[in-house]
Amino acid sequence: MHPNPYDPRSRDDLTDNEKTVLRFMDEVMHGDNLDLLDELVAEDYIQHTPGIGQGRAGVRKYIEEVGHRRPGRHDWRPVQIFSQGDIVILHKISGTHVFADFVRFNAEGKMAEHWDVVQPHPEPGYDPMKPSTENLARFKALFNLD
């Protein structure tokens, strides 16, 4: 793996909201502590990921029925984290996928709304810090261009 100068786990300047997103990912989504949902996620949580229910209960059901059953779920790596106002963006890799999570926080400091973008790793052994080399074949296939 190439070194990551942006690694959120090595930074000492994270906001409280950034720390909360990392804690949620580490201990709840990729960990085993579902009890933290009540502390970190608002009861009226708004979910924009198609197929996942609303509220804290919807997040809990997804984690119990899908999230905690994913192969390699404990193996994840935060790549970058950003925040502006009440929004945090986390770029991470886990198992066989790349994620961008967008989380809005409420006035009580709880996760209140979530959007994401998920894609399979673009190549075997994917390393998000490795500089790319030009090969437009993947993009031509993605957009059905011959």
C-alpha positions in Angstrom: 0.0 0.0 0.0 1.1 3.5 -0.8 1.5 5.9 2.2 -1.6 8.0 2.9 -0.6 11.5 4.1 -4.4 12.3 4.6 -5.1 9.2 6.8 -7.8 10.4 9.2 -6.5 8.0 11.9 -3.2 9.8 12.0 -4.6 13.4 12.1 -4.9 15.3 15.4 -7.1 18.1 13.9 -10.4 16.3 13.4 -13.7 18.0 14.3 -16.1 16.4 16.8 -18.3 15.4 13.9 -15.5 13.8 12.0 -14.5 11.8 15.1 -18.2 10.7 15.4 -18.3 9.4 11.8 -15.0 7.5 12.3 -16.2 6.1 15.6 -19.5 5.0 14.0 -17.7 3.3 11.2 -15.1 1.7 13.4 -17.3 0.5 16.3 -20.7 0.1 14.7 -20.7 -0.4 11.0 -17.4 -2.3 10.8 -17.4 -3.3 14.5 -19.8 -5.0 16.8 -21.2 -2.3 19.1 -24.8 -1.7 18.0 -25.5 -0.1 21.4 -23.7 3.0 20.1 -26.5 3.7 17.6 -28.6 5.4 20.4 -25.6 7.7 21.2 -24.5 8.6 17.7 -27.6 8.4 15.4 -30.6 10.6 15.7 -34.0 8.8 16.2 -35.4 10.6 13.2 -32.4 9.9 11.0 -33.0 10.5 7.3 -31.6 7.8 5.0 -31.1 8.4 1.3 -29.5 5.1 0.4 -32.1 3.2 -1.6 -33.4 0.1 0.1 -32.5 1.1 3.7 -35.3 2.2 6.0 -35.7 5.5 7.8 -34.8 6.5 11.3 -32.4 4.8 13.8 -34.5 1.7 13.4 -33.8 1.5 9.7 -30.1 1.8 10.2 -30.2 -0.9 12.9 -32.2 -3.3 10.7 -29.7 -2.8 7.8 -26.7 -3.4 10.0 -28.2 -6.5 11.7 -29.5 -8.1 8.5 -26.9 -7.0 5.9 -24.0 -4.8 7.2 -22.8 -7.2 9.9 -23.0 -10.2 7.5 -20.8 -8.7 4.7 -17.6 -10.6 4.1 -14.5 -8.7 5.2 -16.5 -6.0 7.0 -13.9 -5.7 9.8 -11.3 -4.9 7.2 -11.8 -1.2 6.3 -9.6 1.8 5.7 -10.5 5.5 5.9 -8.8 7.3 3.1 -9.9 11.0 3.6 -12.4 12.9 5.7 -13.7 16.4 5.2 -16.2 18.6 7.0 -17.9 21.9 6.3 -20.5 23.1 8.8 -22.7 20.3 9.8 -21.7 17.9 6.9 -18.9 15.3 7.0 -17.7 13.4 3.9 -15.8 10.2 4.4 -13.9 8.4 1.6 -13.2 4.8 2.6 -12.5 1.4 1.2 -13.8 -1.9 2.7 -13.7 -5.4 1.4 -14.3 -5.1 -2.3 -15.9 -1.7 -2.4 -15.0 2.0 -2.4 -17.4 4.3 -0.5 -18.1 8.0 -0.1 -20.4 8.7 2.8 -22.0 12.1 3.3 -23.4 12.7 6.8 -25.3 15.7 8.1 -25.3 16.3 11.9 -28.1 17.9 13.9 -27.7 20.5 16.6 -27.3 17.8 19.3 -24.2 16.5 17.5 -25.9 13.3 16.3 -25.8 11.8 12.8 -29.1 13.0 11.3 -29.0 12.4 7.5 -26.9 10.1 5.2 -26.1 9.8 1.5 -23.5 7.6 -0.1 -21.8 6.5 -3.3 -20.6 2.9 -3.6 -18.6 1.2 -6.3 -16.6 -2.0 -6.6 -12.9 -1.7 -6.5 -11.9 -0.7 -10.0 -9.1 -3.3 -10.2 -7.7 -6.2 -8.2 -5.5 -5.1 -5.3 -6.9 -1.6 -5.5 -4.9 1.0 -3.5 -6.6 4.5 -3.5 -3.3 6.2 -2.9 -1.5 4.6 -5.9 -1.1 7.0 -8.8 -3.0 5.8 -11.9 -1.8 5.0 -15.3 -3.8 5.8 -18.4 -6.2 3.1 -19.5 -9.6 4.4 -20.7 -11.1 0.9 -21.3 -13.0 0.9 -18.0 -14.5 4.2 -18.7 -15.4 3.3 -22.3 -17.2 0.2 -21.0 -18.9 2.1 -18.2 -20.4 4.6 -20.7 -20.9 1.9 -23.4 -18.5 3.7 -25.8 -16.8 1.6 -28.5 
